[in-house]
Every structure is written in structure tokens, then in C-alpha cells.
Amino acid sequence: MIVSGNAFKNEVAVVTGAGQGIGFEIAVQLCRNGASVALNDVDENLALHAAAAIADQGYNCIAVPGDVSSPDFIQFLVKETVEKFGKLTVAVANAGITLFGAFLDYPPESLYKVLQLNLGGSFLLAQAVAKQIIKQNSGGSILFMSSVTGHQAHKNLVAYGMTKAGLEMLARGLVIELSEHNISVNAIAPGATVTERTMSDPDYDKTWSRLTPMGRPGTVQDVANAALFFTAPASRHITGQTLVVDGGWSSVSPSPY
């Protein structure tokens, strides 16, 4: 790890979409490095079991299940976190949805769902968290979860890629709005990553091992390492940046199709 075991001492984080996969690993690593974490997922059972698994290791982690595409729930999430831990200094907007579909046949309802969660939910979470950090006068970090599909065209993922590119612009734009409050805002763009969801494809590991210059798809630990680097208090002078974590894939961009 690039950060030490107590790099997040006295930090309080919200991680959305963290019932499993990348979000869960980020929550785990934040806790292991000293943070208290409010773990969110839209799936209540996933959120409760994930938070319990972390808390059972002796870390400060609570579950706050709910849909972060809802502005009302976002307010509740921030309120619950502050009531439990006394403050809020870090937000990882990891929750997102992928709805595949060809552009010419893409239905409006799918487009609006992707926009509402991926862009709207991340925007409003950042807004609510920033207001809390400013109220505390504590400084803090906000991290958006982009994707290599925001850099390279990917078949049947036009809407998804559009939202991910938008998150990177959001990170840059908030530099103007939030730097005076000592709030850093960055993004991570993972490439192919082994998670519970992607491993439902039996050929996933083989396909992406062949296509990735480093010879394997990413792991959730690869992405979590980048997340901890960006959100650590020692990294607050780094802001408005996007870090691609893809084993070199976007440099050559071979298609899986």
C-alpha cells in the first residue's frame, strides 16, 4: 500500500455501491487504514452483510442501505453518517448502473436510469458531502468512479460511457468550486476488473488476460489502492485528476468483440 496503516485516522467516509466488488474493497481498505465508514448499497441484504463482515474484524463500519439516485436518500445518508461518527470527510461515489444496448434501439427509460444514478447521484452526493465538509471547516476528499469506457468507445455502452466521461469533467469542474474549502475532487477510471458481477462470464478472465498488456484484468485491490491514494489526507494537493487503472488496455484498446 502507498498509504500507512493509520493514514485515515480520524477520517470518516461514505462509500456508495459497496455491498460487493470494488466498493466493498474500498470500504475494507479505508477501515484497515483507520477510517470509520458508512457503507451504502441499494441492496439492503448486501449492505448489511458487507458492513457486518467489516465490523466483525473490529473496524468502525455501519450499513446505510438505499438508492443514491434519490436526492432525499442522499441527505439521509449524510445525516446518518454524521450522527453516527460526528463528521464526514471522505466520499467515494462508486454506485452506478450499466445498461447495455445498441444506440439506435436504446430506450429512453434506460437512458434516464443511467443518467439519474451515474451522473445525478454522484453530483448530488458530492454536493451534500461538500456542504457538510464546509460546515465542519475540516477539508476532505471526494472521489468519482469513472471507467475506461469514458475514454474509449465501447460497443453497446454509449450511454454508460457518456456518463463516465461526464464524471471526469465533474471532477475537474469542482476544482473551481471546492478548492478554497480544502476539498480535493478526483476520479478513477478502472478497466476490466474481476468482480462478482464480471465473473458471471466464464470467459471474462481469459478474454481480458489476452487483451490487457499487463497480462491480466484488474482486481478490486488494484482499484482500491488508487482510491486510497486519492482520498488520503496526504494527497489533498492532488485535485481535478483522473487515474486510469487498466493494465495498459486504453493505450492499445483492443476490443473484446
Secondary structure, 3 states (H helix, E strand, C coil): CCCCCCCCCCCEEEECCCCCHHHHHHHHHHHHCCCEEEECCCCHHHHHHHHHHHHCCCCCEEECCCCCCCHHHHHHHHHHHHHHHCCCCEEEECCCCCCCCCHHHCCHHHHHHHHHHHHHHHHHHHHHHHHHHHHHCCCEEEEEECCHHHCCCCCCCHHHHHHHHHHHHHHHHHHHHHHHHCEEEEEEEECCECCCCHHHCCCHHHHHHHHCCCCCCECHHHHHHHHHHHHCHHHCCCCCCEEEECCCHHHHCCCCC
